[in-house]
Amino acid sequence: ERHDFRVDDIDIEIKSTRSSRRSHIIHGLGQLQPSLGRTLYLLSVKFQDAGLGRGQSLCDEIESIRLKLGNNRIERTDFEDRLLSTGYRDSDAVHYKEKFILADEPMLISVDDKCPKITTGILSNAISSDLIGRLDDVSYRVNLEGLGIAQGSNEFFRILGKVQLEV
């Protein structure tokens, strides 16, 4: 899949950071390129260390999802397959014990002409398609500070409905 999630006719690319700024690494020329006939949004999530307070680790979240799925074999198999496709293995759990909390409200950012991005379409105005095809492993960092709409707002709800991250 080119993007992380689909809701109706919307694609969502989720990016997280531990930075104090909404700064995210984009991997590839297609990650911020909308799919044909779909609207693309980037969901920006900022995390901070939970400290001595309550928080969740990646391991906690995975176990929580597994418990919610229970014995539903089809959904459980789909979840485990997707988890493996990210490179996560239960044997790596020792590396994912640190607990985090949301630093602030997640922001939903329309990937439009006001969103900083590098795509094949943008590059095609500067260099030939033959040369674009030779670019490989393109990654860059974008600063999205001050862009988007906050989770909990009417506009956020209008776009994504009841989909939201727990704060």
N, C-alpha and C positions, 0 to 999 in steps of 0.2 A: 504494500500500500504506500502511496506517495505521502499521505498525511495520516495523523494519528487516529482521528475519529471522523465519523460522518453522522450528522443529525439532519434528517430530511435532505434539503438541497445545499447544506452547508458542510464544508470541510473545516476541521479544526486541527491546527498544529499546536501542540503543547510544548512550552519551553519553561524551564525552571532555572533559578539562579539562587546563589547564596550571597550574591553581591548586594551592597546597599543600594545600588542603582539597578534599574530594569535593563540589564545588559545580558544578551543571550548570544550563544554561538549558533550560527546557521550552517548546516552541513549540506552542501551541494547547491547547484543552480536550480533544482526543481523544488526544494523544500518550501519556498515561498512563492511558488507558481501555482495559481488556482487550477484545478482540474476543469476540463471543458464543461461549460454550463453550470458551474458550481461557484459559490461564494466562499472565499477562504478567510478564516480568522485565525489569529495567533492568540492563544491563551497564555498569558505571562503570569507565572507564579513565583513569588519570592519567599524563600525559606530562611529561617534563622535557627540557631541552636536552641533547644528547649531548656538547656541548663538543668537546674534541679526541678523545674516545673514539669508538668505533664506534656508529653509530646508523643510522636509516633516515629518509629524507625521504619525503614523499608521492610524489614522482616515482620514487624508488627502488622503492617498493612497487608502484606501477602497472606499472612495467617488469617487475618480478619476476612479477606475475600474468600479464602478457602473454606472457612467456617460458614459464610453466607451461602456459598454454592452447595455445601453439604454433599449429598450423594447424587446430585444431578450429574450423571456421567457425561452427557454431551457438553454441558457448559463447563464442567470441571476440566475435561480434556481440552476444550478450546482455550481455557485460561492457561493451563499448564503449557500448551504448545506455544502460545503467545509469549509467555514468560521465558521459555527457553529461547525463543527467537530474539529476545533482547540481549541474550548472553548471560542471563541470571541463572545460577545453579544453587540449589540448597546448600551445597558444600561451600559456597562463597559467603554464606550468611554471616559469618564472623566479621566480615568486612563492612557490614551494613547495619550495625547495632546502634549507631549514633541517632539520637532522637531529635526531631525537628518540629517546629511549629510554623504556621504561616506568619510571615513578617508583616503583611498587610493584605488587603483584599486583592484577589486575583483580578487581572485586567484583561478584557477582551478587546483585541486590536484588529480592526479591519485591515487586511492586507490589500491596500489600494495604492493610489499614487502618492498618498501622504505617508506611507510606511516605507522606511528604508529597506532596500532589498537589491540583490543582484540576481537576475534571472537570464535565461537564454534569450528571451525576447528583448530585454534591455541591452544585452551584449551584442545582439544582431545588428543594432544601429551603429555599432562602433567597429566590429570586425566581421569577417566572412564566416559563414556557417562551417566551412572546412576547418577554420581555426578554432571555432567554438567546440567542435567535435573532438579536438585534441586536448582540451582542458580536462583535467582529471583531479578529483579529490579537492574540490574548492570548498573552503570553509572561511567564514568571516564572522565578526562580532558586530551586532547591532545594538544601539542604545535606543530603547523604546520608552524612556522616562517621559512622563507627561502625555503619553498617547493612550487612547482607548477609553473604555467605559468599565466602571467597577462592578464586580459581582454584587448583587443586591439592588442595583438600580433597575428602574423600570425598563430601560433600553436593553440591559443585559437579559432581563427576563423575557422581553419581546423576542430577542434573537434566539436564545437557547432554552426558553421555557424553564422547566424545573431542574435542569441540569446545573449543578453547582458543586463546588468543592467545600468540604466541611472546614470551618475555620477553627 
